[in-house]
Amino acid sequence: MNMHTNITMRAKAPARNDATVADAMRDLEETVCDLVNMSTIAADLILLAFDQPDATDSSGMLVYRLSRSRRENLEFAVADVENRAKSLKKAYLSACEGKVL
């Protein structure tokens, strides 16, 4: 009887833990969607900035000219994607333990 009780208790613990993990993972939806949206914005900015080179130098290197604001927007978008990805990683690892940040 004691052996049966231990087996039953072990079987119930993972299910409760799995439900907690699943709930924590569901809470990541907004974070994931925000990261995807921001990465799309960053990709669009990069593709727009480097669509057509302004020139080709004597060694065959492509030359691009960016306005200060375009460069700042690119830097912001890429840094924002990096920060969001790092935050998502932290939240994901926490969710794997059933915790919500």
SULDABEL-V775891 format. One record per pair of residues at least 12 apart in sequence whose ideal C-beta (glycine too) atoms are under 7 Angstrom apart, sorted by the first residue. I is the first residue (numbers start at 0). GAP is how many residues later the second one is. D is the distance in Angstrom with one decimal. If there is no record, write none. Layout:
# SULDABEL-V775891
i gap d
I GAP D
I GAP D
This chain:
# SULDABEL-V775891
i gap d
16 81 6.1
19 78 3.4
20 74 6.5
20 75 6.3
20 77 4.9
23 71 3.6
23 74 5.4
23 75 6.1
23 76 5.1
24 70 5.0
26 73 5.0
27 63 5.8
27 64 6.5
27 67 5.9
30 56 7.0
30 57 5.3
30 60 5.9
31 56 6.6
33 50 6.4
34 46 7.0
34 49 4.4
34 50 6.2
34 53 5.6
37 39 6.9
37 42 5.5
37 43 5.3
37 46 5.8
38 42 5.1
40 36 5.7
41 35 3.8
41 36 5.5
41 39 5.1
44 28 5.8
44 29 5.3
44 32 5.3
45 28 6.5
48 15 6.9
48 17 5.9
48 21 5.9
48 25 6.1
49 14 5.9
